[in-house]
Amino acid sequence: MTVTSNRRTDPPRHRSGGAAHGNRAAPRDRRRRRGRRRGGRGLRTALLVTLALLVLAAGGAGWLYLKLDGDISTFDSGGLSDNRPGAGSSKGENVLVIGSDTRTGGNNALGGGDKDDVGRSDTAFLLHVYADHRHAIAVSIPRDTLVTVPPCKLPDGTWTKAQPDTMFNAAYSVGQTPKGNPACTQNTVEQLTGLRVDHTVVVDFKGFAELTDVVGGVKVCLPQDVYENDLDPHLTAPGRLLFHKGEQTVSGQRALDYVRIRHGVGDGSDIGRIKRQQAFVASLLKEVKSKGLTPTRLLPLADAATKSLTVDPGLGSADKLISFAMTLKDIDLHNTKFVTLPWRYEGSRVAVVQPDADALWAALRSDRTIDGKNAGGKKTGKAGSGAATSPTPVSGAGIDVAVYNGTAVSGLAARAATELTGDGFTVTGTATAAGQDHTTTLVEYGPGLEDRARTVAQAFPGAELRSVTGGGISVVLGQTYADSPAAGASASPAPAAVPSEVADGARSADDNPCSNLTYG
């Protein structure tokens, strides 16, 4: 049968070290002109914010709810994709944390750059809160990672086309607005991981600085003395000494400077900076846990936390934020891990390493921890996942069908093909669909084949039928099938643990702040 182009993944492109060519050259030039702004943005973290709100909730400060509600900003959820991973794509919850370097609201005074410049984000991580609510893992996604940025909504309401081989941090700038495009970054992460993002949190410079002041500073460590030109490589002289070698406590502007340092430490890479940012967040969590916060600090903490946030509508009130924060109260420091998406250099950019990356996402999907422990708790699935539904036995004699995997679950098409063959269908081939973010299963059929397509759909409860101009019948498997008993264990085997290359580089929130600080 003829396979239409929208059902098949295009042949992989060869991506050489010339990643700076073409449409990526202009953004690099703009970064050079921004000077000090080019420093890292890994400072902003939902772990900090949610812990702050957790302390607030634990202190019984319900009288602050009304005030906090007035400070929380939300972004337009209309920019989220209509073709997202299913609600059952993960047992736990996934929170996308985006570090915004927006220049509005006084942030330009802290980070340099033009206050009217485009909103950017050079830091993001996906926080997976396991279903047992006793473990959590934050996966950093390097800003220069080459990904496919899916269609995203522009300010005028139109949608862009998919952008393959594009740096990950470009997603936040789609639309060229001062406040950025968090929905586009969320769409990109969902397509990259195959995991549904339950919440998205954006934190800015100003809020971060205030939060570090409120907690009384954070212990950090540096392998060498750091000078002004380590923060701004455009300076022709070292400048004044910013940090002494060794362990020290920082807050406010100094905390911002610490997490932005890149060029003067280690190999000067963004990967090395990510490791120091992870150490910073771990140290901050340790500080909050060890000292706690007095009631006199609750109001400034709450103000700093909420004023620095832009969140999805699902967290758009103090009540919702604090309710979510309360789900984190039993996660201890040792069970809070930090890792980086499996990566390798591809010229001046970063490429995702497979199959390690898919194995990492599969481990999170199955709620497997760094050491392979099942942290799924009592939670067995989410509403709408279709996990309790089994396919209806049908007779497929005389019906030809092609099967495509529209999810990130490896081996799914082969498993469905086996089931269809067992029911008498003739499977003409299996392949990966053009997109791996299908929520429901789709049965496409050509002219005169609707009755046969309905028979095929009976094998996939909840499947949608769609007529196409091409010939033949095709099944594009969605996440609902992946989560159903029909998919079987062979479709998504529970990994013993995350890949060893990822686990070996993990940091726990209780690690020494001077350990494993740089890459290279």
C-alpha positions in Angstrom: 0.0 0.0 0.0 1.1 3.6 -0.4 2.1 5.2 2.8 1.3 8.9 3.1 4.0 11.3 4.4 2.1 12.3 7.5 2.3 8.8 8.9 6.0 8.2 8.7 9.0 9.7 10.2 11.3 11.4 7.7 14.8 10.0 7.3 17.1 11.4 10.0 19.1 14.3 9.0 22.9 14.4 9.3 23.7 17.1 11.8 27.3 18.2 11.6 29.3 20.7 13.7 28.0 23.5 11.5 25.0 24.0 13.7 25.6 27.7 13.8 24.8 28.1 10.1 21.5 29.1 8.6 18.7 30.4 10.8 20.8 29.9 14.0 23.5 32.4 13.1 21.4 35.5 13.9 20.5 34.4 17.4 24.1 33.8 18.2 25.0 37.3 17.0 22.2 38.8 19.2 23.6 36.9 22.2 27.1 38.4 21.6 25.6 41.9 21.6 23.8 41.3 24.9 27.1 41.1 26.8 26.5 40.1 30.4 23.1 38.6 29.6 24.7 35.6 28.1 25.3 34.2 31.5 23.3 31.2 32.7 19.8 31.3 34.0 19.6 28.1 36.0 18.9 30.0 39.1 15.1 29.9 38.9 13.7 26.7 40.3 10.3 25.5 41.1 11.8 23.4 43.9 12.7 26.6 45.7 9.4 28.2 45.0 7.3 25.2 45.9 9.3 24.6 49.1 8.8 28.3 50.0 5.0 27.9 49.5 5.2 24.6 51.5 6.7 26.4 54.4 4.0 29.0 54.1 1.3 26.4 54.1 2.8 24.5 57.0 2.9 27.7 59.0 -0.9 28.0 58.8 -0.7 31.3 57.0 -4.1 31.1 55.3 -4.6 34.7 55.9 -2.2 35.4 53.1 -4.2 33.6 50.4 -6.1 36.7 49.2 -2.9 38.8 48.9 -1.0 36.0 47.1 -3.8 35.5 44.6 -3.4 39.0 43.5 0.3 38.5 42.7 0.2 35.3 40.7 0.5 35.6 36.9 -0.6 32.9 34.4 0.2 32.3 30.8 -2.3 31.5 28.0 -3.0 27.8 27.9 -4.5 28.3 24.4 -0.9 28.0 23.1 -0.6 24.4 24.2 -0.7 21.7 21.6 -4.0 19.8 20.8 -1.9 16.7 20.3 -0.4 16.1 23.7 0.8 12.9 25.6 -2.1 11.3 27.4 -2.9 12.0 31.1 -1.7 8.5 31.8 1.7 8.9 30.2 3.3 9.0 33.7 2.3 7.8 37.1 3.8 10.7 38.9 3.5 14.4 38.2 5.8 16.4 35.8 6.6 20.1 36.4 8.4 22.1 33.8 10.6 24.8 35.3 11.7 27.6 33.0 14.3 30.2 34.0 13.1 33.5 32.4 15.5 36.4 31.7 12.7 38.8 30.9 13.7 42.4 31.2 10.3 43.7 32.4 9.5 44.6 36.0 13.0 45.7 37.0 14.7 42.5 35.9 17.0 44.3 33.5 18.8 46.0 36.4 19.9 42.6 37.7 21.0 40.9 34.5 21.9 43.6 32.1 20.5 43.9 28.6 17.7 46.0 27.1 14.5 46.1 29.0 12.6 45.9 25.7 14.4 42.9 24.4 12.8 39.6 23.6 12.0 37.2 26.5 14.5 34.4 26.6 15.2 31.3 28.6 18.6 29.6 28.8 17.6 27.2 31.6 14.9 24.6 31.9 14.4 21.3 33.8 11.7 18.8 34.1 10.9 18.0 37.7 9.3 14.5 38.1 7.6 14.0 41.4 7.1 10.2 41.8 3.7 8.9 42.6 4.8 7.9 46.1 5.5 11.6 46.8 8.7 10.6 48.6 11.1 10.9 45.6 11.8 13.5 43.0 14.2 14.0 40.1 15.0 17.1 38.1 16.3 16.6 34.6 18.2 19.5 33.2 17.8 20.1 29.4 20.9 22.0 28.0 19.9 25.2 26.2 21.8 24.3 23.1 20.3 20.9 22.6 19.1 20.3 19.0 15.4 19.4 19.0 12.3 19.7 16.9 10.3 22.7 18.1 6.7 21.7 17.3 4.1 24.2 15.9 3.6 27.0 18.4 1.1 29.8 18.7 2.1 33.4 17.8 0.7 36.5 19.4 -1.6 37.1 16.4 -3.2 33.7 16.9 -1.6 31.9 14.0 0.7 28.9 14.5 4.2 28.3 13.3 5.5 25.3 11.4 7.6 22.7 13.1 11.3 23.6 13.3 13.6 20.6 13.2 17.3 20.8 14.3 16.7 23.9 16.4 18.2 24.9 19.7 15.9 24.0 22.6 16.0 27.5 24.1 14.7 29.0 20.9 11.2 27.6 21.8 10.8 30.2 24.5 11.4 33.1 22.1 8.9 32.0 19.5 6.8 35.1 18.8 9.5 37.5 19.8 7.6 39.0 22.8 9.2 40.4 26.0 7.5 37.9 28.2 8.5 34.8 26.1 6.4 31.8 25.1 6.2 29.2 28.0 3.5 27.2 26.1 5.9 26.7 23.2 8.6 25.4 25.6 6.1 23.1 27.2 5.0 21.7 23.8 8.7 21.1 22.9 9.4 19.2 26.2 6.3 17.1 25.7 7.4 16.1 22.2 10.9 15.5 23.3 10.0 13.3 26.3 6.7 11.7 25.5 5.6 12.7 29.0 2.7 15.0 29.7 3.7 18.2 31.6 1.2 18.6 34.4 2.3 22.1 35.3 4.7 24.8 34.1 6.4 27.4 36.3 8.4 30.4 35.0 10.7 32.2 37.5 12.5 35.5 36.8 15.7 37.2 38.0 14.2 39.6 40.5 12.2 36.9 42.3 15.2 34.6 42.5 17.3 37.4 44.1 14.7 38.2 46.6 14.1 34.5 47.5 17.8 34.0 48.2 17.8 37.0 50.5 14.8 35.8 52.4 16.4 32.4 53.2 19.5 34.1 54.5 21.9 33.1 51.7 23.0 29.8 50.2 26.3 27.9 50.6 28.2 27.5 47.3 31.6 26.3 46.3 34.1 27.4 43.6 37.2 25.5 42.4 39.1 28.8 41.8 39.0 32.6 42.2 36.5 34.2 39.9 36.8 37.7 38.4 34.5 40.1 36.5 35.7 38.9 33.1 34.7 35.3 34.0 31.1 36.6 34.2 31.5 38.9 31.2 34.2 37.6 28.7 34.0 40.8 26.7 36.0 42.6 29.4 39.7 42.9 28.3 41.0 42.8 31.9 40.2 40.4 34.8 38.4 43.2 36.7 37.6 43.0 40.4 37.5 39.7 42.3 33.9 38.5 42.6 34.4 35.2 44.5 37.2 33.6 46.4 38.1 29.9 45.8 36.2 27.5 48.1 33.0 27.4 50.1 31.1 30.6 50.8 27.5 32.0 51.3 25.8 34.1 48.6 22.5 35.8 48.2 20.8 38.5 46.0 23.0 39.8 43.2 25.9 37.6 44.3 23.7 34.5 44.0 22.7 35.6 40.5 26.4 36.1 39.6 27.3 32.7 40.9 24.8 30.8 38.9 25.5 32.9 35.8 29.3 32.2 35.7 30.4 30.1 32.8 33.6 31.1 31.1 36.0 31.2 33.9 35.3 27.9 35.6 36.0 24.4 34.4 35.8 24.1 30.6 33.6 27.1 30.2 30.7 25.0 28.9 27.0 25.3 29.6 27.1 21.7 30.8 29.6 22.6 33.5 27.4 25.6 34.5 24.4 23.3 34.7 26.2 21.1 37.3 27.0 24.2 39.4 23.4 25.3 39.1 22.2 21.9 40.3 24.6 22.2 43.2 23.2 25.6 44.0 19.6 24.4 44.1 20.6 21.3 46.2 22.4 23.6 48.7 19.4 25.9 48.9 17.0 23.0 49.6 19.4 21.9 52.3 19.4 25.4 53.8 15.6 25.5 53.9 15.3 22.1 55.4 17.9 22.7 58.1 16.9 26.1 59.3 13.2 26.4 58.5 11.6 29.8 58.3 10.2 31.9 61.1 6.7 33.5 60.8 8.3 36.9 60.4 9.8 35.7 57.1 6.7 34.2 55.7 5.2 37.3 54.2 8.4 38.5 52.3 8.9 34.9 51.2 5.4 34.6 49.9 5.7 38.0 48.2 9.0 37.0 46.5 7.7 33.6 45.4 4.5 34.7 43.9 5.7 37.9 42.3 8.5 36.0 40.5 6.2 33.4 39.1 4.3 32.9 35.8 2.4 29.6 35.9 -0.1 27.6 33.9 -3.8 28.1 34.8 -3.7 24.9 36.8 -1.5 26.6 39.4 -3.0 30.1 39.0 -4.1 30.7 42.6 -2.5 30.6 46.0 -4.8 27.7 46.9 -3.6 25.6 44.0 0.0 26.5 44.4 0.0 25.6 48.1 -1.9 22.4 47.5 0.7 21.3 45.1 3.5 22.4 47.4 2.0 20.2 50.2 2.4 17.1 48.0 6.2 17.6 48.3 6.4 17.7 52.1 7.6 14.1 52.5 10.4 14.2 49.9 13.7 14.2 51.8 17.0 15.6 50.5 18.7 12.3 49.7 15.7 11.3 47.5 15.8 14.5 45.6 18.1 13.9 42.6 19.5 16.1 39.8 20.6 14.7 36.4 21.2 16.0 32.9 19.5 14.8 29.7 21.9 12.3 28.0 23.9 14.5 25.6 27.0 14.7 23.3 28.6 17.6 21.5 27.6 18.0 17.9 29.9 20.8 16.7 29.1 23.8 18.8 25.7 22.4 19.7 24.4 19.5 21.9 22.7 16.4 20.5 20.5 14.0 22.5 22.1 10.6 23.1 19.9 7.6 22.2 18.8 5.1 23.4 19.8 6.5 26.8 17.4 9.5 26.6 14.4 7.3 25.8 15.5 4.9 28.6 15.5 7.8 31.1 12.0 8.9 30.0 10.8 5.3 30.2 12.2 5.1 33.8 10.3 8.2 34.8 7.1 7.0 33.0 7.4 3.8 35.1 8.3 5.7 38.3 11.7 4.0 38.6 14.3 5.8 40.6 18.0 6.2 40.0 18.7 2.8 41.6 15.7 1.1 39.9 13.4 1.3 42.9 9.7 1.3 42.0 8.4 4.6 43.5 4.9 4.3 42.0 3.3 4.1 45.4 -0.4 3.2 45.4 -1.1 5.2 42.3 -1.9 2.9 39.4 -3.0 5.4 36.7 -4.7 8.6 35.9 -8.2 9.4 34.8 -8.6 9.3 31.1 -5.6 7.1 30.5 -7.7 4.2 29.2 -5.6 1.8 31.3 -8.5 -0.3 32.4 -9.8 -0.9 28.9 -9.0 -4.0 26.9 -9.5 -4.3 23.2 -12.5 -6.2 21.8 -11.6 -9.5 20.0 -12.5 -9.1 16.3 -12.1 -11.0 13.1 -9.7 -9.2 10.7 -9.7 -11.8 7.9 -9.1 -10.2 4.6 -8.2 -6.7 6.0 -4.8 -5.2 5.4 -3.5 -2.6 7.8 -0.2 -0.7 8.4 0.7 0.2 12.0 2.6 3.3 13.1 3.8 4.2 16.6 2.6 7.6 17.5 4.1 7.6 21.0 7.6 7.6 22.6 7.1 4.0 23.9 9.5 1.8 22.1 8.2 -1.5 20.5 4.6 -0.4 20.6 3.9 -0.9 16.9 5.4 -4.4 16.9 3.2 -5.3 19.8 0.1 -4.0 18.2 1.0 -5.8 15.0 1.3 -9.1 16.8 -2.2 -8.6 18.3 -3.7 -7.7 15.0 -2.1 -10.7 13.3 -3.6 -12.9 16.0 -7.0 -11.5 15.2 -6.6 -12.4 11.5 -5.6 -9.0 10.1 -2.7 -8.8 7.6 -0.2 -6.3 8.8 1.6 -4.7 5.8 4.3 -3.0 7.8 5.2 -1.1 11.0 7.0 2.2 11.4 7.3 5.3 13.6 4.8 8.0 13.0 5.9 11.6 12.1 5.0 12.7 15.6 5.3 10.8 18.9 2.8 12.9 20.8 -0.5 11.2 19.9 -2.9 10.9 22.8 -5.5 8.7 21.2 -5.2 6.0 18.6 -6.2 7.1 15.0 -7.4 4.8 12.3 -7.0 6.4 8.8 -8.7 4.9 5.8 -9.0 5.6 2.1 -12.0 5.7 -0.2 -14.4 2.8 0.1 -12.7 1.4 3.2 -14.8 2.8 6.0 -16.5 -0.5 7.0 -13.1 -2.3 7.2 -11.6 0.7 9.1 -14.4 0.4 11.7 -13.5 -3.3 12.2 -9.9 -2.3 12.8 -11.0 0.4 15.3 -12.8 -2.3 17.3 -9.4 -3.6 18.3 -8.5 -0.2 19.8 -11.3 1.0 22.1 -11.6 4.8 21.9 -9.8 5.0 18.5 -10.8 7.8 16.2 -11.7 7.3 12.5 -10.4 9.6 9.8 -10.9 9.5 6.1 -7.9 10.3 3.9 -7.3 10.7 0.2 -4.6 7.9 0.0 -5.4 4.3 -0.3 -5.3 1.6 2.4 -5.9 1.6 6.2 -3.4 2.7 8.8 -3.3 2.7 12.6 -1.4 5.5 14.4 -1.1 4.3 18.0 -1.7 6.8 20.8 -0.8 6.9 24.4 -4.1 5.5 25.5 -3.1 2.2 23.8 0.4 2.3 25.4 -1.2 2.6 28.8 -3.7 -0.2 28.3 -3.3 -3.8 29.3 -3.5 -4.7 25.6 -0.1 -3.1 25.0 1.4 -5.7 27.3 4.7 -5.6 29.2 6.7 -6.1 26.1 5.6 -2.7 24.7 7.1 -0.7 27.6 9.3 -2.9 29.8 9.9 -1.4 33.2 13.6 -0.5 33.3 15.7 -1.7 36.2 17.0 1.9 36.6 17.9 4.9 34.6 20.9 4.5 32.3 24.1 4.1 34.2 25.7 7.0 32.4 22.9 9.2 33.8 22.9 7.7 37.2 26.6 8.1 37.6 26.4 11.8 37.2 23.4 12.3 39.5 23.6 14.7 42.4 21.5 14.4 45.6 20.3 17.4 47.4 22.3 16.4 50.5 25.6 16.1 48.6 28.6 18.3 49.6 28.4 21.7 47.8 32.0 21.3 46.6 31.5 17.9 45.0 31.3 17.3 41.2 31.1 21.0 40.3 32.3 21.0 36.7 32.3 19.1 33.5 35.7 19.1 31.8 
